Amino acid sequence: MTSRAGSTAEAARGSDYAVLCRQIKAAGLLDRRPVYYTLKITANTLLLIAGITAFALLGRSWYQLLVAAFMAFVFTQIAFVGHDAGHRQITGSRRADDLLGVLHGNMLVGLSYGWWVAKHNRHHANPNHEGRDPDVGGGSVLALTDGHAAARRGAFGRVLARIQAYLFFPMLLLEGVHLHVASVKALLGGPSRRSRTTEALLLGGHLVGYVTVLFVVLSPLQAVAFILVHQCLFGLYMGCAFAPNHKGMPILNDETQLDFLRRQVLTSRNIRGGRFTDFILGGLNYQIEHHLFPSMPRPALRHSQPLVRAHCELHGLPYLESSLLGSYTQVLRHLHTVAEPLRAAE
């Protein structure tokens, strides 16, 4: 039986997040930032128009592969805004943010906004929790836990796991294709949603228009090369932005007893850098702050960092911050270590 002193201690632990939350709210860091997002969306729109204009002017040319690389960057920047909309960071209104999310995700990038939001919300609720976080699912190509590695069956799956640290970045080249396929599957066979028909029409229109324009303007070989460069670099950029956040951090299970503050902080990693890093990573470099306050507008994340770091220090919580290259090293080291039993069994 838990003693009264123990109950009091647990209650105090449970209030740690509430104290931080009051500080964040008092500092105005949860207030909407309409000017920032208006400028961000306008800038992305101009970049998209620039890419389309360059594509139209170049016509049937192999220089279009440079346009494909540029558009991979633009699509990822647009996807970052869709991510923010999914967290109600932009307007705070569910209807308005969902509209922006569907337009950015389904229409512009070709990803199912509804499918992604449902999946991402499960991740936020249970980060790095085996069996609950869809990003740590046993069906992943990567073996992210000792259990995943031990469960590998078949020669190909075991060989893949053994060398997964070396294949990690090459496999990210396929992440864009995976997201598109998963989006189509979710809209065709997923649970019924009110926005499902609208999403399907916009996503279908995007895919048909994308392929049609490429094969009308370019030669068949150039069109295929454009798709490969565009989608592979899009997947690589997306993967490189999301991978440092949790991979290589502690894996939780049903026996782990942590309150909200500790669950989010202990499983997240920040990336050091200035405003250029903020721009390139879409604010995901403040992963600890983002997980503690998912609806916080992107520009407020850097300003909340001193408060969050000080709060973690006050309660003896490790606040992990790494360089971008250092984070990739930690991810690769984790993947290599997890696969060690498979290599030892050779």
C-alpha positions as CSV (number, residue, x, y, z in Angstrom):
1,M,0.0,0.0,0.0
2,T,1.3,3.5,-0.8
3,S,2.0,5.6,2.2
4,R,0.5,9.1,2.7
5,A,4.0,10.6,2.2
6,G,4.4,8.6,-1.0
7,S,1.0,9.9,-2.3
8,T,2.0,13.4,-1.5
9,A,5.2,13.0,-3.4
10,E,3.4,11.6,-6.4
11,A,0.9,14.5,-6.3
12,A,3.8,17.0,-6.3
13,R,5.4,15.2,-9.3
14,G,2.1,15.4,-11.1
15,S,1.9,19.1,-10.6
16,D,5.3,19.8,-12.1
17,Y,3.9,20.2,-15.6
18,A,1.1,22.4,-14.4
19,V,3.6,24.9,-12.9
20,L,5.5,25.0,-16.2
21,C,2.3,25.4,-18.1
22,R,1.3,28.5,-16.1
23,Q,4.7,30.0,-16.7
24,I,4.4,29.4,-20.4
25,K,0.9,30.9,-20.6
26,A,1.9,33.9,-18.5
27,A,4.7,34.6,-21.0
28,G,2.2,34.6,-23.8
29,L,4.0,31.8,-25.6
30,L,0.7,30.0,-26.5
31,D,-0.8,33.1,-28.2
32,R,-1.5,32.7,-31.9
33,R,1.0,34.2,-34.4
34,P,-1.1,35.1,-37.5
35,V,1.5,37.5,-39.0
36,Y,4.2,34.8,-38.9
37,Y,2.0,32.1,-40.5
38,T,0.7,34.5,-43.1
39,L,4.3,35.3,-44.1
40,K,5.3,31.7,-44.0
41,I,2.5,30.5,-46.2
42,T,3.0,33.4,-48.6
43,A,6.7,32.6,-48.8
44,N,6.0,28.9,-49.5
45,T,3.5,29.8,-52.1
46,L,6.0,32.1,-53.9
47,L,8.6,29.3,-53.8
48,L,6.0,26.9,-55.3
49,I,5.2,29.4,-58.0
50,A,8.9,29.9,-58.7
51,G,9.3,26.1,-59.1
52,I,6.3,25.8,-61.4
53,T,7.5,28.7,-63.5
54,A,11.0,27.2,-63.9
55,F,9.4,23.9,-64.9
56,A,7.3,25.6,-67.6
57,L,10.1,27.6,-69.0
58,L,12.6,24.8,-69.2
59,G,10.3,22.4,-70.9
60,R,11.8,19.1,-72.2
61,S,15.2,19.4,-70.6
62,W,17.4,17.4,-68.2
63,Y,17.9,20.6,-66.2
64,Q,14.4,19.8,-64.9
65,L,16.2,17.5,-62.4
66,L,17.4,20.7,-60.6
67,V,13.7,21.8,-60.5
68,A,12.9,18.4,-59.0
69,A,15.4,18.9,-56.2
70,F,14.1,22.4,-55.6
71,M,10.5,21.2,-55.4
72,A,11.5,18.5,-52.9
73,F,12.7,21.3,-50.6
74,V,9.5,23.3,-51.3
75,F,7.2,20.3,-50.6
76,T,8.9,19.6,-47.3
77,Q,8.5,23.2,-46.2
78,I,4.8,23.0,-47.2
79,A,4.5,19.7,-45.2
80,F,5.9,21.5,-42.1
81,V,3.0,24.0,-42.3
82,G,0.6,21.0,-42.6
83,H,2.2,19.6,-39.4
84,D,1.6,22.9,-37.6
85,A,-2.0,22.9,-38.7
86,G,-2.5,19.4,-37.4
87,H,-1.4,20.7,-33.9
88,R,-3.8,23.7,-34.1
89,Q,-0.7,26.0,-34.0
90,I,-1.9,28.4,-36.8
91,T,-5.3,29.7,-36.0
92,G,-6.4,27.7,-32.9
93,S,-9.6,26.8,-34.7
94,R,-10.1,23.2,-35.5
95,R,-12.1,23.9,-38.7
96,A,-9.7,26.5,-40.0
97,D,-6.5,24.6,-39.2
98,D,-8.0,21.4,-40.7
99,L,-8.8,23.3,-43.9
100,L,-5.3,24.6,-44.1
101,G,-3.9,21.1,-43.3
102,V,-6.0,19.4,-46.0
103,L,-5.0,22.0,-48.6
104,H,-1.3,21.7,-47.7
105,G,-1.3,17.9,-47.2
106,N,-3.7,16.4,-49.7
107,M,-3.8,19.0,-52.5
108,L,-0.3,20.4,-52.5
109,V,2.0,17.6,-51.2
110,G,-0.2,14.5,-52.0
111,L,-0.4,13.1,-48.4
112,S,-3.5,12.3,-46.4
113,Y,-3.8,14.9,-43.7
114,G,-6.4,13.0,-41.7
115,W,-4.5,9.8,-41.7
116,W,-1.3,11.5,-40.7
117,V,-2.9,13.6,-37.9
118,A,-4.5,10.5,-36.3
119,K,-1.1,8.6,-36.5
120,H,0.9,11.6,-35.2
121,N,-1.5,12.2,-32.3
122,R,-1.0,8.6,-31.1
123,H,2.8,9.2,-31.3
124,H,2.5,12.4,-29.2
125,A,0.3,10.7,-26.6
126,N,2.8,7.8,-26.2
127,P,6.2,8.8,-27.5
128,N,8.7,5.9,-27.9
129,H,6.2,3.6,-26.1
130,E,6.5,0.2,-27.6
131,G,3.1,-1.1,-28.7
132,R,1.5,2.3,-28.4
133,D,3.6,4.7,-30.5
134,P,3.0,3.9,-34.2
135,D,6.5,5.2,-34.9
136,V,7.9,2.4,-32.8
137,G,5.7,-0.3,-34.3
138,G,7.0,-3.9,-34.8
139,G,6.0,-3.6,-38.5
140,S,8.7,-1.1,-39.2
141,V,11.5,-1.9,-41.7
142,L,13.9,-0.9,-38.9
143,A,14.4,-2.9,-35.8
144,L,14.1,-0.2,-33.2
145,T,14.1,-2.3,-30.0
146,D,15.8,-5.5,-28.8
147,G,12.4,-7.2,-29.1
148,H,12.0,-6.1,-32.8
149,A,15.4,-7.6,-33.6
150,A,14.7,-10.9,-31.8
151,A,11.4,-11.2,-33.6
152,R,12.9,-11.0,-37.1
153,R,12.1,-14.0,-39.1
154,G,13.5,-15.0,-42.5
155,A,17.0,-14.6,-43.9
156,F,16.3,-11.3,-45.7
157,G,14.7,-9.6,-42.7
158,R,17.5,-10.7,-40.4
159,V,20.2,-9.6,-42.8
160,L,18.5,-6.3,-43.3
161,A,18.4,-5.7,-39.5
162,R,22.1,-6.6,-39.1
163,I,23.2,-3.8,-41.4
164,Q,20.3,-1.4,-40.8
165,A,22.6,1.3,-39.5
166,Y,24.4,1.4,-42.9
167,L,21.1,1.3,-44.8
168,F,19.3,4.0,-42.7
169,F,19.9,7.0,-44.9
170,P,19.5,5.1,-48.2
171,M,16.1,3.8,-46.9
172,L,15.0,7.4,-46.2
173,L,15.0,7.9,-50.0
174,L,11.9,5.7,-50.1
175,E,10.1,7.5,-47.2
176,G,8.3,9.8,-49.6
177,V,6.9,6.9,-51.6
178,H,5.9,5.1,-48.4
179,L,4.0,8.2,-47.2
180,H,2.1,8.5,-50.5
181,V,1.2,4.7,-50.5
182,A,0.1,4.8,-46.8
183,S,-2.1,7.9,-47.6
184,V,-3.8,6.1,-50.5
185,K,-4.3,3.0,-48.4
186,A,-5.8,5.0,-45.5
187,L,-8.3,6.8,-47.8
188,L,-9.3,3.6,-49.6
189,G,-9.6,1.2,-46.7
190,G,-9.2,3.2,-43.5
191,P,-11.9,4.1,-41.0
192,S,-14.7,6.4,-42.2
193,R,-14.2,10.1,-41.5
194,R,-16.3,13.1,-42.3
195,S,-13.5,14.6,-44.4
196,R,-12.6,11.3,-46.2
197,T,-14.3,12.1,-49.5
198,T,-12.8,15.6,-49.7
199,E,-9.4,14.3,-48.9
200,A,-9.7,11.5,-51.5
201,L,-10.7,14.0,-54.2
202,L,-7.9,16.4,-53.4
203,L,-5.3,13.7,-53.1
204,G,-6.5,12.0,-56.3
205,G,-6.5,15.3,-58.1
206,H,-2.9,15.9,-57.0
207,L,-1.6,12.5,-58.1
208,V,-3.4,12.6,-61.5
209,G,-2.3,16.2,-62.2
210,Y,1.3,15.6,-61.0
211,V,1.8,12.5,-63.3
212,T,-0.1,14.0,-66.2
213,V,1.9,17.3,-66.3
214,L,5.2,15.5,-66.0
215,F,4.5,13.1,-68.9
216,V,3.0,15.8,-71.1
217,V,5.8,18.3,-70.7
218,L,8.8,15.9,-70.4
219,S,9.9,12.8,-72.3
220,P,8.9,9.5,-70.6
221,L,12.5,8.9,-69.4
222,Q,12.8,12.5,-68.1
223,A,9.4,12.3,-66.3
224,V,10.5,9.1,-64.5
225,A,13.8,10.6,-63.6
226,F,12.0,13.8,-62.3
227,I,9.7,11.7,-60.1
228,L,12.6,9.7,-58.7
229,V,14.7,12.7,-57.8
230,H,11.7,14.7,-56.5
231,Q,10.2,11.9,-54.3
232,C,13.5,10.5,-53.1
233,L,14.9,13.9,-52.0
234,F,11.5,14.8,-50.5
235,G,11.6,11.5,-48.4
236,L,15.2,12.1,-47.4
237,Y,14.5,15.6,-46.3
238,M,11.4,14.6,-44.3
239,G,13.2,11.7,-42.7
240,C,16.3,13.7,-41.8
241,A,14.0,16.3,-40.1
242,F,12.0,13.8,-38.1
243,A,14.6,11.1,-37.4
244,P,16.7,13.0,-34.7
245,N,13.7,13.7,-32.5
246,H,13.2,10.3,-30.8
247,K,15.2,7.5,-32.4
248,G,18.0,6.4,-30.0
249,M,16.1,7.8,-27.0
250,P,14.7,5.5,-24.2
251,I,12.0,3.1,-25.2
252,L,9.1,2.8,-22.8
253,N,6.7,-0.1,-22.1
254,D,3.6,-0.8,-20.1
255,E,5.6,-1.2,-16.9
256,T,7.1,2.3,-17.2
257,Q,5.3,4.7,-14.8
258,L,6.0,8.3,-15.8
259,D,3.9,11.5,-15.6
260,F,3.3,13.6,-18.7
261,L,6.3,15.9,-18.2
262,R,8.8,13.2,-17.7
263,R,7.4,11.0,-20.5
264,Q,7.8,13.8,-23.0
265,V,11.2,15.1,-21.9
266,L,12.9,11.8,-21.4
267,T,12.0,10.5,-24.9
268,S,12.8,13.6,-26.9
269,R,15.9,15.2,-28.2
270,N,16.5,18.8,-29.2
271,I,18.9,19.9,-32.0
272,R,21.1,22.9,-31.4
273,G,21.4,25.7,-33.9
274,G,20.2,29.2,-34.7
275,R,17.4,30.5,-36.9
276,F,18.7,28.7,-40.0
277,T,18.3,25.4,-38.2
278,D,14.8,26.5,-37.1
279,F,14.0,27.2,-40.8
280,I,15.5,24.0,-42.2
281,L,13.9,21.7,-39.6
282,G,10.6,23.5,-39.5
283,G,10.8,24.1,-35.7
284,L,11.1,20.3,-35.1
285,N,14.6,21.0,-33.6
286,Y,12.7,22.1,-30.4
287,Q,11.3,18.6,-30.0
288,I,11.1,18.8,-26.2
289,E,9.2,22.0,-26.1
290,H,7.0,20.8,-29.0
291,H,6.0,17.7,-27.2
292,L,5.3,19.5,-24.0
293,F,3.2,22.1,-25.8
294,P,2.1,20.7,-29.2
295,S,-0.2,23.7,-29.9
296,M,2.5,26.3,-29.3
297,P,3.1,28.3,-32.5
298,R,6.4,27.5,-34.2
299,P,8.1,30.9,-33.6
300,A,7.4,30.7,-29.9
301,L,9.3,27.4,-29.4
302,R,12.7,29.1,-29.2
303,H,11.5,31.6,-26.7
304,S,10.0,28.8,-24.5
305,Q,13.3,26.9,-24.4
306,P,14.9,28.8,-21.5
307,L,11.8,28.3,-19.3
308,V,11.6,24.6,-20.2
309,R,15.3,24.0,-19.7
310,A,15.3,25.7,-16.3
311,H,12.2,23.7,-15.2
312,C,14.0,20.5,-16.2
313,E,17.1,21.5,-14.2
314,L,14.9,22.3,-11.2
315,H,13.4,18.8,-11.2
316,G,16.6,17.0,-12.1
317,L,15.4,16.0,-15.5
318,P,18.0,15.5,-18.3
319,Y,17.5,18.0,-21.1
320,L,19.1,16.4,-24.1
321,E,20.3,18.8,-26.8
322,S,22.7,17.7,-29.6
323,S,24.1,19.0,-32.9
324,L,22.4,17.7,-36.0
325,L,25.3,15.5,-37.0
326,G,25.6,14.4,-33.4
327,S,22.0,13.3,-33.3
328,Y,22.4,11.3,-36.5
329,T,25.4,9.6,-34.9
330,Q,23.3,8.7,-31.9
331,V,20.6,7.3,-34.1
332,L,23.0,5.1,-36.1
333,R,24.7,3.9,-33.0
334,H,21.4,2.9,-31.5
335,L,20.4,1.0,-34.7
336,H,23.8,-0.7,-34.8
337,T,23.5,-1.7,-31.1
338,V,20.0,-3.1,-31.4
339,A,21.1,-5.4,-34.2
340,E,24.2,-6.7,-32.3
341,P,22.6,-10.0,-31.2
342,L,21.7,-10.8,-34.8
343,R,25.3,-10.2,-35.9
344,A,26.6,-12.3,-32.9
345,A,24.4,-15.2,-34.0
346,E,25.9,-15.4,-37.5
